[in-house]
């Protein structure tokens, strides 16, 4: 018969609660007859008894507190620091989610420009679940590698096309989800590294613009920064914003991996007066964006809206979505062909994506994972004969070169990453992004927490991360016998069956 150590919490709580009264009497007597300083304990035990009485007899919200008083509060306190204890004391290097300590340490070392090699073999599993890249028997001489270049808007011969020279971009993170120090550190780092940054859907990108990097302005379903009061697009605001030199592209967000089928969410704890002004929202409630664009209620209407944004902005215009139903995407592509209107790029966000607040059910149970969705989208584009009409981008846990190369091999022309860059500027995965309590000052509006984030120092870590990723890309291209990213294809990836 199995046995284990157990406690009788009812008896223990009676003993604990009665001991408080006994300790109060003892400290009172000692204070009167031995030393006045014992009365400090008298006051302490008196306050503890008052709190205990409140828990036991007044509050009705928590049954544990009503039954066990202060002893139950100790349980809640231990539970509250459980993630920290598990992270640092109990979990192995490969257990944590969403990113293991191994994955995070690789990013930290790249960002600090420290050698990220390891010894004594990989700690990952090598079994039927592993996706692997295929190397060549005849690696390429690195001197033969060709520069990377991707031109957005070339299909429409735009005067203001946008060229990227690395297949890496900072994914959508708004001012609001991030604090101003984090936004500026990322934007300054993007300028140093020569990459493009997405503003997220937070309205006018004040802090992004301050650092003079290339920007993609994201238009979410609420259209913060470019909206009328009724939530529809304000053409004049969009035209003025698109005229800014730093704004290189416009991105229409239909959905995102963290919460497909839901709009963006900014908890009221993170809404400052400045954020409320930039977004045009009240400060006393959560900001919940609509689930869809008011103008996009059908494939026909959605394509017309894409064309309208292109005409107003006169910039490359992309769309972002998490794939749910391939048949709906197929209908949208057929409507694009019917109207002869195509976005300049399409972003497929895997269901594993997400940096901000999201309902748990949507985070866990909606949307297709990236490496399932991306081949489906690539196949649809080719079947409809429109693969050459737009660029295909991807996002979703693409924090290191291996997953990035897998996405590039499965059809992506370039990749976004958000959490990779958060880790680069010091994220410790405390999982408090939605609470305004980020301990390293990244996803908070609290000035006391933000002050620890040095913009210049963290911006250099962003540049280091990009440069070291780019070094990995070149090494991996050579190992696979390729001279350019454009030569990557699904044959370069081993995907175990069933996938």
C-alpha positions in Angstrom: 0.0 0.0 0.0 1.4 3.4 -1.1 1.9 5.9 1.7 2.9 9.5 1.7 3.4 12.3 4.1 0.2 14.3 4.6 -0.9 17.1 6.9 -4.2 17.5 8.6 -4.8 21.1 7.6 -7.8 21.6 9.8 -6.0 20.6 13.0 -2.9 22.5 11.9 -4.9 25.7 11.2 -6.6 25.5 14.6 -3.2 25.1 16.3 -1.8 28.0 14.3 -4.7 30.3 14.9 -4.9 29.6 18.6 -1.1 30.1 18.8 -1.5 33.7 17.6 -3.7 34.5 20.7 -1.2 32.7 23.0 1.7 34.6 21.5 -0.2 37.9 21.8 -0.7 37.3 25.6 2.9 36.2 26.1 4.4 39.2 24.3 2.0 41.5 26.2 3.2 40.1 29.5 6.8 40.2 28.5 6.4 43.8 27.4 4.9 44.7 30.8 7.3 42.8 33.0 10.6 42.3 31.1 11.1 44.9 28.4 9.0 47.5 26.6 10.4 46.3 23.3 8.4 43.1 23.5 5.4 45.3 22.7 6.6 45.5 19.1 5.8 41.8 19.0 2.4 42.5 20.7 1.5 44.9 18.0 2.6 42.5 15.3 0.6 39.6 16.7 -2.4 41.9 17.2 -2.4 42.9 13.5 -2.0 39.3 12.4 -5.0 38.3 14.5 -7.1 41.1 13.0 -6.1 39.9 9.5 -6.9 36.4 10.5 -10.3 37.4 11.8 -11.0 39.1 8.5 -10.0 36.1 6.5 -12.0 33.6 8.7 -15.2 35.5 9.3 -15.6 38.5 7.0 -14.3 37.9 3.5 -16.3 35.3 1.5 -14.4 35.3 -1.8 -11.9 32.5 -1.0 -13.1 29.3 0.7 -9.5 28.4 1.7 -9.1 31.6 3.6 -12.5 31.2 5.3 -11.6 27.7 6.4 -7.9 28.1 7.3 -7.2 31.9 7.6 -3.6 33.1 7.5 -2.3 29.6 6.9 -4.1 29.5 3.6 -2.6 32.9 2.7 0.8 31.3 3.0 -0.3 28.7 0.4 -1.3 31.5 -2.0 2.0 33.2 -1.5 3.9 30.0 -2.2 1.8 29.4 -5.3 2.4 32.9 -6.6 6.2 32.4 -6.7 5.8 28.8 -8.1 6.8 29.7 -11.7 10.0 31.4 -10.4 10.9 28.4 -8.2 10.3 26.0 -11.1 12.2 28.1 -13.6 15.4 28.4 -11.6 15.4 25.4 -9.2 13.4 22.5 -10.6 13.0 22.6 -14.4 15.7 21.1 -16.6 17.3 23.1 -19.5 14.8 21.6 -22.0 11.5 21.7 -20.1 10.3 25.3 -20.0 7.6 26.8 -22.2 7.3 28.6 -24.5 11.1 28.7 -24.8 13.5 26.4 -23.0 16.5 27.7 -21.1 18.7 26.3 -23.9 16.8 28.4 -26.5 16.9 31.5 -24.4 20.6 31.2 -23.6 21.4 31.0 -27.2 19.7 34.3 -27.9 21.3 35.9 -24.8 24.7 34.9 -26.0 24.2 36.1 -29.5 22.8 39.4 -28.2 25.9 39.8 -25.9 28.2 38.9 -28.8 29.5 35.9 -26.8 30.4 32.6 -28.4 27.2 30.5 -28.5 28.8 27.1 -29.3 28.1 24.2 -26.9 29.9 21.0 -25.9 29.3 17.3 -25.5 26.3 17.0 -27.9 22.8 18.3 -28.2 20.3 18.1 -25.3 17.4 17.8 -27.7 15.5 14.6 -28.6 16.5 12.8 -31.7 13.5 10.7 -32.6 10.5 10.6 -34.9 9.3 14.1 -33.8 12.4 16.0 -34.9 12.4 18.3 -38.0 15.9 18.5 -39.4 17.6 20.5 -42.1 19.5 18.5 -44.8 23.2 19.3 -45.3 25.1 18.6 -48.5 28.0 16.2 -49.1 29.5 19.1 -51.0 29.3 22.3 -48.9 29.6 25.6 -50.7 32.6 27.8 -50.5 31.4 30.9 -48.5 33.1 33.2 -50.9 30.5 32.2 -53.5 27.5 33.2 -51.4 25.4 35.9 -53.0 23.9 38.9 -51.2 20.3 38.7 -50.0 17.8 41.2 -51.5 14.0 41.2 -51.5 12.0 44.0 -53.1 8.5 44.7 -51.9 6.3 46.4 -54.4 8.3 45.3 -57.5 5.3 43.3 -58.8 3.3 46.6 -59.1 6.4 48.6 -60.2 5.9 51.0 -57.3 8.0 54.2 -57.2 8.4 53.7 -53.4 9.2 50.0 -53.3 11.1 48.7 -50.2 14.2 46.7 -50.3 15.5 44.5 -47.4 19.0 43.0 -47.4 18.6 40.4 -44.7 15.6 38.0 -44.5 14.9 39.2 -40.9 12.4 41.8 -39.6 11.2 42.8 -36.1 7.6 41.6 -35.8 4.6 43.6 -34.7 4.9 45.0 -31.2 3.1 48.2 -30.4 3.8 51.0 -28.0 1.4 50.0 -25.3 2.2 46.3 -25.4 5.8 47.5 -25.0 7.1 50.5 -23.0 8.7 53.4 -24.7 12.3 52.4 -23.7 11.8 48.9 -25.2 10.3 50.4 -28.5 13.2 52.8 -28.8 15.9 50.2 -28.1 14.4 47.9 -30.7 14.0 50.7 -33.3 17.6 52.0 -32.7 18.9 48.4 -32.9 17.0 47.9 -36.2 18.6 51.0 -37.6 22.1 49.8 -36.5 21.5 46.3 -38.0 19.9 47.6 -41.2 16.6 45.7 -40.8 12.9 46.8 -40.8 10.7 47.0 -37.8 6.9 46.5 -37.6 5.1 49.1 -35.4 2.3 46.9 -34.2 -1.3 48.2 -34.1 -0.8 50.9 -31.4 -1.6 54.0 -33.4 0.7 56.8 -34.4 4.3 55.3 -34.0 5.8 58.2 -32.0 8.7 56.3 -30.4 9.3 54.1 -33.4 9.9 57.2 -35.5 12.3 58.8 -33.0 15.0 56.3 -33.9 14.8 56.8 -37.7 14.6 53.1 -38.7 12.7 51.6 -41.6 9.1 50.9 -40.4 6.1 48.8 -41.4 3.0 50.6 -40.1 0.5 47.9 -39.0 -3.2 48.6 -39.3 -5.1 46.4 -36.9 -8.9 45.9 -36.9 -9.3 49.1 -34.7 -7.2 51.1 -37.1 -5.6 53.1 -34.3 -3.9 56.2 -35.7 -5.8 56.1 -39.1 -9.4 55.7 -38.0 -12.7 57.6 -38.0 -14.8 57.5 -34.8 -16.8 54.7 -36.2 -13.7 52.5 -36.7 -13.5 52.9 -40.5 -10.4 54.0 -42.3 -9.6 57.7 -42.4 -7.9 58.2 -45.8 -6.4 61.6 -44.9 -4.7 60.2 -41.8 -3.3 57.2 -43.7 -2.1 59.4 -46.5 -0.2 61.7 -44.1 1.3 58.8 -42.2 2.4 57.0 -45.4 4.1 60.2 -46.6 6.6 59.9 -43.6 10.0 59.0 -44.8 10.5 56.2 -42.2 7.2 54.4 -43.2 8.1 52.0 -45.9 5.1 49.6 -46.0 1.6 49.3 -44.6 0.4 46.0 -43.2 -3.3 45.1 -42.8 -3.7 42.7 -39.9 -6.6 40.3 -40.4 -5.6 38.0 -37.5 -2.7 36.9 -35.4 -1.4 33.7 -34.1 -1.9 34.4 -30.4 -5.6 35.0 -30.7 -6.9 34.2 -34.3 -10.6 35.3 -34.6 -10.2 37.9 -31.9 -9.0 41.5 -32.0 -6.0 43.0 -30.1 -6.2 43.4 -26.4 -4.5 46.0 -24.2 -5.3 45.7 -20.5 -6.3 48.9 -18.8 -3.4 48.6 -16.4 -1.0 49.5 -19.3 -3.0 52.5 -20.6 -1.3 55.8 -19.8 -2.7 59.2 -20.8 -0.2 59.3 -23.7 -1.3 55.9 -25.0 -5.0 56.8 -24.7 -4.3 59.9 -26.7 -2.3 58.1 -29.4 -5.0 55.4 -29.8 -8.0 57.6 -29.1 -9.3 55.4 -26.3 -10.5 55.8 -22.7 -8.1 55.0 -19.8 -10.6 53.3 -17.5 -11.1 50.0 -19.4 -9.4 47.3 -21.4 -8.9 48.2 -25.1 -10.4 45.4 -27.1 -10.2 45.7 -30.9 -12.9 44.4 -33.1 -12.5 40.8 -34.4 -12.5 42.0 -38.0 -12.2 45.1 -40.2 -15.5 46.9 -40.7 -14.8 47.1 -44.4 -13.8 43.4 -44.8 -17.0 41.2 -44.5 -16.4 39.0 -47.6 -13.7 38.1 -50.0 -14.9 40.7 -52.5 -15.0 43.5 -49.9 -11.6 42.4 -48.4 -9.9 42.6 -51.8 -11.5 46.0 -52.5 -10.2 47.3 -49.2 -6.6 46.1 -50.0 -6.8 48.0 -53.3 -8.1 51.1 -51.6 -5.3 51.1 -49.0 -2.8 50.6 -51.9 -4.2 53.6 -53.7 -4.2 55.8 -50.7 -0.8 54.9 -49.3 1.1 54.5 -52.5 3.4 52.1 -50.7 3.8 48.3 -50.6 0.8 46.9 -48.7 0.7 43.5 -47.1 -1.8 41.4 -45.1 -1.2 39.3 -42.0 -3.2 36.3 -40.9 -3.2 33.1 -38.9 -4.5 30.3 -41.1 -7.7 28.7 -40.0 -9.6 27.5 -43.0 -7.5 27.0 -46.2 -10.7 27.0 -48.3 -11.4 30.6 -47.1 -7.9 31.7 -48.1 -8.5 29.9 -51.5 -11.6 32.0 -52.0 -9.8 35.2 -51.2 -7.0 34.3 -53.7 -9.6 33.6 -56.4 -11.2 37.0 -55.7 -7.8 38.7 -56.0 -7.5 37.1 -59.4 -11.0 38.2 -60.4 -10.2 41.8 -59.4 -6.5 41.7 -60.5 -5.6 43.1 -57.1 -2.9 41.4 -54.9 -1.2 42.5 -51.7 2.5 43.1 -52.1 3.1 40.5 -49.4 1.3 38.1 -47.1 2.4 37.1 -43.6 1.4 33.7 -42.2 1.5 33.9 -38.4 1.7 30.5 -36.7 -0.7 29.7 -33.8 2.4 29.5 -31.6 3.0 33.2 -32.0 2.2 35.9 -29.6 3.8 38.4 -27.2 0.9 40.3 -25.6 -2.3 39.6 -23.8 -4.6 36.9 -25.2 -7.6 34.8 -23.9 -6.3 31.3 -22.9 -8.7 29.4 -25.1 -7.7 31.3 -28.2 -4.0 31.1 -27.4 -4.2 27.3 -26.9 -6.9 26.0 -29.2 -7.2 28.2 -32.3 -5.2 28.4 -35.5 -2.7 26.2 -37.3 0.9 25.9 -36.3 3.3 27.6 -38.7 5.0 24.6 -40.1 1.6 23.1 -40.9 0.1 26.3 -42.3 3.1 27.5 -44.4 3.2 24.6 -46.8 -0.6 24.8 -47.2 -0.4 28.4 -48.2 2.5 27.9 -50.5 0.6 25.1 -52.2 -2.6 27.3 -52.5 -0.6 30.2 -54.0 0.9 27.9 -56.6 -2.3 26.1 -57.4 -4.0 29.4 -58.1 -1.1 30.5 -60.2 -0.3 33.6 -58.1 2.8 32.7 -56.2 4.8 35.3 -58.3 2.3 38.1 -57.5 3.4 38.6 -53.9 6.0 37.9 -51.3 5.3 35.3 -48.5 6.5 36.0 -45.0 6.1 34.0 -41.8 6.3 34.3 -38.1 5.8 32.1 -35.0 8.6 31.2 -32.6 11.2 31.9 -35.2 13.9 33.0 -32.7 16.9 31.0 -34.0 18.4 30.2 -37.3 17.2 26.6 -37.4 13.5 27.4 -37.3 14.1 30.4 -39.6 15.7 28.1 -42.2 12.9 25.6 -41.9 10.3 28.4 -42.6 12.4 29.8 -45.5 12.6 26.3 -46.9 8.9 25.7 -46.6 8.1 28.8 -48.7 8.7 32.0 -46.8 10.7 34.7 -48.6 11.6 36.4 -45.3 10.7 36.0 -41.6 9.4 38.1 -38.7 10.3 37.4 -35.1 9.1 39.3 -32.0 10.1 37.3 -29.0 13.6 36.7 -30.4 14.2 40.4 -30.1 12.5 40.6 -26.7 14.9 38.0 -25.4 17.8 39.9 -27.1 17.0 43.0 -25.0 16.8 41.1 -21.8 13.4 39.3 -21.5 13.6 36.6 -18.8 10.3 34.9 -19.7 8.6 35.9 -16.5 5.2 35.6 -18.3 3.9 38.9 -17.0 3.6 40.7 -20.3 -0.1 41.4 -19.8 0.1 42.7 -16.2 2.2 45.8 -16.5 4.7 44.2 -14.0 7.5 43.1 -16.4 10.5 42.9 -14.1 13.0 43.9 -16.8 11.0 47.0 -18.0 10.1 45.7 -21.5 6.3 45.1 -21.5 5.4 47.7 -18.9 4.4 51.4 -18.7 5.7 51.7 -15.2 8.5 54.3 -15.2 10.2 52.7 -12.1 10.5 49.4 -14.0 11.4 50.9 -17.4 14.4 52.9 -15.9 16.5 49.7 -15.7 16.3 49.3 -19.5 19.2 51.3 -21.1 18.2 52.2 -24.6 21.7 52.4 -26.1 23.0 49.3 -24.5 20.0 47.2 -25.4 20.0 48.5 -29.0 23.5 47.2 -29.4 22.2 43.8 -28.2 19.6 43.9 -31.0 22.3 44.6 -33.6 24.5 41.8 -32.2 21.6 39.4 -32.3 20.9 40.2 -36.0 24.6 40.1 -37.0 25.1 36.7 -35.3 21.9 35.3 -36.8 23.2 36.5 -40.2 26.5 34.7 -39.6 24.6 31.5 -38.8 22.5 32.0 -42.0 25.7 32.2 -44.1 27.2 29.2 -42.4 24.1 27.1 -42.9 23.6 28.1 -46.5 27.2 26.9 -47.2 26.6 23.7 -45.3 23.5 23.0 -47.5 25.4 23.7 -50.7 23.4 26.8 -51.5 24.6 30.2 -52.7 21.4 32.1 -51.8 18.3 31.9 -49.7 16.2 31.7 -52.8 17.5 28.2 -53.5 16.0 26.9 -50.2 13.0 24.6 -50.8 11.1 21.8 -49.0 13.6 19.2 -50.1 16.1 20.8 -47.7 13.9 19.8 -44.7 13.5 16.4 -43.2 9.9 16.2 -41.8 9.1 12.9 -40.1 5.9 11.2 -40.8 3.2 11.7 -39.8 3.6 15.5 -39.7 
